[in-house]
Amino acid sequence: MGFFVPPAPLAGREHGEVIWSRPLAGPAALEEAARNELVLYRSEAVDGTPIAVSGVIALPQGEPPTGGFPIVSWAHGTLGLADEGAPTRDGEDIARSLPEHHLINQAPHALLNAFLARGWAVAMTDYEGLGTPGVHPYLLGQSEARGVLDIARAARGLHPEISERLAVVGHSQGGQAALFAAHHAPEWTPELDLRAVVALAPASHVTASVLQGAKAAVTFPGFAFTPLLLTGAVVGSRAGATSRGTPIDPAQVLTDEAFKLFGDSDKTRVELSRPDSWGGILGTDQFRGDIVNTPNDHQREFLRQLDLTNPALKIPAPIRIAHAQPDTRVAIAGTNTLVGELGALGNDVTYRIHPKTSDRAGLGPHFGVLDTDSTDMTAWLGQHL
């Protein structure tokens, strides 16, 4: 996939500059767009290294209004660590080989098409290390924020008809990423006018979930998140912005059995959830020693890095959070706590709980909230954009 391999040295000088772009068609494109473009753009890793990130920019139909099209930067949910699993690479091959992963990639399209129908441009990042070379630092907030914000800057660089008015919207991992992006926007992209942020079923308080899983003598598909979280924590422990103490050695965090699995974790989340992967290991067999009561130094740094992923942040724009009550992928209890934390920081927070959701794709209420919340959320965004 030559498009995703950046030139060396990396083109451009500023984060958010477009390296190259081309028209995009097929399953990864949005049907309501006047034009879809696959882009490779310049960003920056948390250690300051210039990197290339891939994504899609979609323009709405019709003429731009006075001041230009508002832009929504979309932050997607958990897909895993495999480059071929990135949203930009979704296609017939993925639909055949990983049909559930394909459905997950397609799940937000109805919502994103609704944004286009409102006359808003849409930018969709793959995040650092998904689609492009390098490691995807899962849930590392600063990394996600830069990917989400820089693609909005890239869109404006390609299309002057896009205004500086920005909203950030995300789901699951992307809900957490959206909150981090909104927090970092004033210093990272000060030229953008952040109007609102929406977090649907946002990831939060993952440390408690990991420790609970470590005590469970059962197998569980959700243990697929352990290698993702550890991958992000390792990057965070080695980056100046979030590091403290000894960089994490995964071999000192995991048991020998789990460390062997970790070496083969460059896969989609769907694959990692299978019984022949992390879905087949006992929770009690994941971590070396007693990570709950007497963690070693590497495990202690791992847990500290997980704490840093919690998106309880000061955010300079109105926030809307929505969650489905029956969500089993991201438990609503964490979001209830998060909403209280955000409010205690003085943020303007609107919270909507859905007792049930539609499930047209058969993916459950975690994804059903994308459809169920769409009308109310789009109206709320319209008031701010």
matplotlib code that plots the C-alpha trace (Angstrom):
import matplotlib.pyplot as plt

x = [0.0, 2.4, 0.0, 0.4, 4.2, 5.5, 8.5, 11.8, 12.5, 8.9, 7.4, 6.3, 7.3, 4.1, 1.8, -1.4, 0.2, -1.0, 1.8, -0.4, -4.0, -6.2, -9.9, -11.4, -14.3, -15.6, -16.7, -14.4, -16.0, -19.2, -22.1, -23.5, -20.2, -19.7, -16.1, -14.1, -10.3, -7.8, -5.1, -1.7, -0.8, 1.9, 1.5, 3.7, 4.2, 4.2, 8.0, 8.2, 9.0, 7.3, 5.0, 2.6, -1.1, -3.7, -7.4, -10.4, -11.8, -15.4, -17.0, -20.8, -22.9, -23.7, -22.1, -20.4, -22.3, -20.9, -17.7, -17.3, -18.4, -18.1, -16.0, -16.6, -13.5, -14.6, -12.7, -13.4, -13.7, -11.4, -10.2, -7.0, -3.4, -3.3, -2.7, -5.1, -7.9, -7.7, -11.0, -9.3, -8.5, -12.0, -13.0, -14.2, -11.2, -11.9, -15.6, -14.9, -12.1, -13.3, -17.0, -17.5, -14.6, -16.1, -19.5, -17.7, -16.0, -19.3, -21.3, -20.7, -21.3, -25.0, -24.2, -21.3, -23.6, -26.1, -23.4, -22.7, -26.4, -26.4, -23.7, -20.7, -17.4, -16.2, -12.6, -11.8, -8.4, -7.0, -4.9, -1.1, 0.2, -3.0, -2.8, 0.7, 4.0, 4.7, 2.9, -0.6, -0.4, -3.9, -5.7, -2.7, -4.7, -2.1, -1.4, -5.1, -5.7, -3.0, -4.3, -7.9, -6.9, -4.3, -6.6, -9.0, -6.0, -5.2, -8.7, -8.6, -5.3, -6.7, -10.1, -10.2, -14.0, -13.9, -14.2, -12.4, -15.6, -14.8, -16.7, -15.1, -17.2, -16.1, -17.3, -15.8, -12.0, -12.9, -15.1, -12.1, -10.0, -12.6, -12.3, -8.5, -8.6, -10.9, -8.7, -5.5, -7.1, -6.4, -2.6, -2.3, -4.6, -5.3, -6.5, -9.5, -12.7, -13.7, -17.5, -18.5, -17.4, -19.5, -18.4, -20.5, -19.9, -16.4, -13.7, -12.7, -11.5, -9.8, -7.5, -10.3, -11.4, -7.9, -7.5, -10.9, -10.0, -6.7, -8.7, -11.1, -10.2, -12.2, -11.7, -13.2, -13.1, -12.7, -9.1, -8.3, -8.0, -5.0, -2.4, -3.9, -3.7, -0.2, 1.0, -0.3, 1.2, 4.6, 4.7, 3.5, 6.2, 8.9, 7.6, 8.7, 5.2, 3.9, 6.9, 8.1, 10.6, 11.6, 10.1, 7.8, 9.1, 6.1, 7.9, 7.9, 4.2, 2.9, 3.2, 5.3, 2.1, 0.6, 3.9, 4.0, 0.5, 1.6, 4.3, 1.6, -0.8, -0.5, -4.1, -7.6, -9.5, -11.9, -9.0, -7.5, -10.8, -10.8, -10.2, -6.8, -5.6, -6.4, -10.0, -8.6, -6.4, -7.6, -7.8, -5.6, -2.9, -2.4, -0.1, 3.1, 2.8, 0.0, -0.6, -3.6, -1.9, 1.9, 2.6, 6.3, 7.8, 6.9, 3.3, 3.1, 4.1, 1.6, -1.2, -0.1, -0.2, -3.7, -4.8, -3.6, -6.0, -9.0, -10.5, -11.5, -10.1, -10.8, -12.4, -13.1, -16.3, -19.7, -19.6, -22.3, -22.0, -24.4, -24.4, -26.7, -27.8, -27.5, -24.0, -21.8, -18.7, -18.1, -20.0, -22.1, -20.9, -17.6, -19.3, -21.6, -18.4, -16.7, -19.6, -19.3, -15.6, -16.0, -18.7, -16.5, -13.9, -16.4, -17.1, -20.5, -21.8, -25.0, -25.5, -28.0, -28.7, -30.6, -32.5, -32.4, -30.9, -31.6, -29.3, -29.7, -26.1, -26.4, -23.4, -25.2, -26.1, -22.5, -22.8, -26.5, -26.0, -24.6, -28.0, -30.2, -28.4, -28.0, -31.0, -30.8, -27.0, -27.0, -29.5, -27.4, -24.3, -26.2, -27.0, -23.2, -21.9]
y = [0.0, 2.7, 5.5, 4.9, 4.9, 8.5, 10.0, 10.2, 12.8, 13.6, 16.3, 19.6, 21.6, 22.1, 19.6, 19.3, 19.8, 17.5, 15.2, 13.9, 13.1, 11.3, 10.7, 7.9, 5.5, 2.3, 1.2, 3.7, 6.7, 8.4, 8.2, 11.7, 13.5, 15.6, 14.4, 12.0, 12.2, 9.9, 11.9, 11.4, 14.3, 15.4, 15.2, 14.7, 11.9, 12.6, 12.5, 15.2, 13.0, 14.1, 11.3, 10.7, 9.9, 8.7, 9.7, 10.8, 14.2, 14.4, 17.6, 18.2, 18.8, 22.3, 25.7, 26.7, 29.2, 32.5, 31.9, 28.3, 24.8, 24.0, 20.9, 17.9, 15.8, 12.2, 9.9, 6.2, 3.5, 0.6, -1.4, -3.0, -2.6, -3.9, -1.4, -3.3, -2.7, 1.1, 2.7, 4.0, 0.5, -0.9, -2.7, -6.0, -8.0, -6.9, -7.6, -11.2, -12.0, -10.0, -9.3, -8.2, -5.7, -4.4, -3.8, -1.9, 0.3, 0.9, 1.5, 5.3, 6.0, 6.8, 9.4, 10.9, 11.1, 13.0, 15.5, 16.0, 16.4, 19.3, 21.0, 20.1, 18.8, 15.6, 14.6, 11.1, 10.2, 6.7, 7.8, 7.4, 4.0, 2.7, 2.4, 4.0, 2.7, 2.6, 1.5, 2.7, 4.0, 3.0, 5.5, 7.7, 10.9, 13.4, 11.2, 10.8, 14.5, 15.4, 13.0, 14.3, 18.0, 17.8, 16.3, 19.2, 21.5, 19.4, 19.6, 23.4, 23.4, 21.5, 23.3, 27.0, 26.7, 24.9, 27.4, 27.5, 26.4, 22.9, 20.2, 17.0, 13.9, 10.4, 7.0, 4.5, 4.9, 7.9, 9.4, 9.4, 10.8, 13.5, 14.8, 14.8, 16.6, 19.3, 19.7, 20.1, 22.2, 25.7, 25.1, 22.7, 24.3, 27.8, 29.0, 26.6, 27.8, 24.8, 25.0, 21.7, 18.2, 15.0, 11.7, 8.6, 5.8, 7.1, 4.9, 5.9, 4.5, 1.6, 0.8, -0.6, -2.8, -4.2, -5.0, -6.6, -8.8, -9.8, -11.4, -13.3, -17.0, -17.2, -16.6, -13.5, -11.9, -8.5, -9.5, -8.5, -4.9, -5.9, -5.9, -2.7, -0.9, -2.2, -1.1, 2.5, 2.5, 1.4, 4.3, 6.7, 5.4, 6.2, 9.7, 12.8, 14.2, 11.4, 9.3, 9.0, 6.4, 3.2, 2.6, -0.4, -3.8, -5.8, -9.1, -7.8, -6.9, -10.1, -13.8, -15.9, -17.2, -13.7, -12.3, -14.8, -13.6, -10.0, -10.6, -11.6, -8.7, -6.7, -7.7, -6.3, -6.3, -8.9, -11.3, -10.7, -11.6, -15.1, -18.2, -18.8, -15.4, -13.2, -14.4, -17.8, -16.8, -16.8, -13.4, -14.7, -15.8, -12.4, -10.6, -11.6, -11.9, -10.0, -6.9, -6.0, -5.9, -5.9, -4.7, -4.6, -1.4, -2.0, -3.0, 0.1, 2.3, 0.4, 1.2, 4.8, 5.2, 3.7, 6.3, 9.0, 7.8, 8.9, 11.9, 14.0, 17.2, 20.9, 21.5, 25.0, 24.1, 22.6, 18.8, 16.3, 12.8, 9.9, 6.3, 3.3, 1.9, -1.8, -1.2, -4.2, -3.2, 0.1, 0.0, 3.0, 3.2, 4.6, 7.3, 8.2, 8.8, 10.7, 13.1, 14.0, 14.5, 16.7, 18.8, 19.2, 20.8, 23.4, 22.1, 22.6, 19.0, 17.7, 14.0, 11.7, 8.1, 5.9, 3.0, 1.1, 1.5, 0.3, -2.4, -2.5, -3.8, -6.6, -5.2, -4.5, -1.4, -0.1, 0.6, 1.1, 4.4, 5.8, 5.5, 6.2, 9.4, 10.7, 13.0, 14.7, 15.0, 16.4, 19.1, 19.9, 20.3, 22.5, 24.9, 25.3, 25.1]
z = [0.0, -1.3, -0.5, 3.3, 3.2, 3.7, 2.0, 3.8, 4.9, 5.7, 3.6, 5.0, 8.0, 10.1, 11.7, 9.7, 6.3, 3.6, 2.3, -0.6, -1.3, -3.9, -4.6, -2.6, -3.6, -2.2, 1.3, 3.2, 1.4, 2.6, 0.2, 0.9, 0.1, -3.0, -2.8, -0.6, -0.4, 1.1, 2.7, 4.2, 6.5, 8.8, 12.5, 15.6, 18.0, 21.7, 21.8, 19.2, 16.2, 13.0, 11.7, 8.9, 9.6, 7.2, 7.0, 4.9, 4.2, 2.9, 1.5, 1.6, -1.4, -2.5, -2.2, 1.0, 3.3, 4.2, 6.1, 4.8, 5.7, 9.4, 10.0, 12.2, 13.0, 13.7, 16.1, 15.6, 18.1, 18.9, 15.9, 17.1, 16.1, 12.5, 9.7, 7.4, 9.9, 9.6, 8.4, 5.3, 4.2, 4.6, 1.4, -0.1, 1.2, 4.8, 4.3, 3.3, 5.7, 8.8, 8.3, 11.9, 11.6, 8.4, 10.1, 12.9, 10.3, 8.6, 11.8, 12.0, 8.3, 8.8, 11.4, 9.3, 6.3, 8.4, 9.2, 5.5, 4.8, 7.3, 5.2, 7.4, 6.1, 7.8, 8.6, 9.7, 11.1, 11.3, 14.3, 14.7, 13.6, 12.1, 8.4, 8.4, 9.7, 13.4, 16.5, 17.4, 21.0, 22.0, 24.3, 24.6, 24.7, 23.4, 20.4, 19.6, 20.0, 17.5, 14.9, 15.3, 15.2, 12.5, 10.0, 10.5, 9.8, 6.7, 5.4, 5.6, 3.9, 1.0, 0.9, 1.7, 1.6, 5.0, 7.9, 11.2, 13.0, 14.4, 16.3, 17.5, 17.7, 18.7, 19.8, 22.4, 22.1, 19.9, 22.6, 24.9, 22.0, 21.3, 24.9, 24.7, 21.4, 22.7, 25.8, 23.6, 20.8, 22.2, 22.3, 19.4, 16.8, 18.1, 14.7, 14.9, 16.6, 18.7, 19.1, 20.7, 21.5, 21.6, 23.3, 22.6, 25.1, 25.9, 27.2, 30.8, 34.1, 32.3, 35.2, 37.3, 34.4, 34.0, 37.7, 37.8, 34.8, 36.5, 39.3, 37.0, 36.6, 33.3, 29.6, 28.1, 24.6, 26.3, 27.4, 23.8, 25.2, 27.4, 24.6, 23.2, 26.5, 27.2, 23.8, 24.4, 27.9, 26.7, 24.2, 27.0, 29.4, 26.9, 25.8, 27.6, 27.9, 30.1, 31.2, 34.7, 35.9, 34.2, 30.7, 30.7, 29.8, 28.7, 29.7, 33.3, 33.2, 31.6, 32.4, 29.9, 28.3, 27.9, 26.7, 23.8, 22.8, 23.1, 20.5, 18.0, 18.8, 15.6, 14.7, 14.7, 17.9, 16.4, 15.9, 19.3, 20.9, 19.5, 21.6, 19.9, 21.0, 24.0, 24.1, 25.3, 28.2, 31.8, 33.4, 36.2, 33.7, 32.1, 34.6, 36.3, 40.1, 41.9, 39.9, 42.1, 45.5, 44.9, 41.4, 40.4, 39.1, 35.4, 36.4, 38.6, 35.6, 33.4, 35.9, 36.1, 32.3, 32.3, 34.9, 32.5, 29.8, 31.8, 30.0, 33.0, 31.6, 31.5, 28.1, 26.6, 24.8, 25.5, 25.9, 25.1, 26.3, 25.4, 26.5, 26.2, 29.6, 28.4, 26.9, 27.9, 25.9, 27.8, 31.1, 31.8, 35.4, 34.2, 32.2, 35.1, 37.1, 34.2, 33.8, 37.5, 37.2, 34.1, 35.9, 39.0, 36.7, 35.7, 32.2, 30.5, 30.2, 28.7, 29.5, 27.7, 28.8, 26.4, 28.1, 24.8, 21.3, 17.8, 16.6, 12.8, 12.3, 15.0, 16.9, 20.2, 22.1, 22.3, 18.6, 18.6, 20.4, 17.1, 15.5, 18.6, 19.6, 16.0, 15.7, 19.0, 18.9, 15.4, 16.4, 19.5, 17.3, 14.9, 17.7, 18.3, 14.8]

ax = plt.figure().add_subplot(projection="3d")
ax.plot(x, y, z, "-o")
ax.set_aspect("equal")
plt.show()
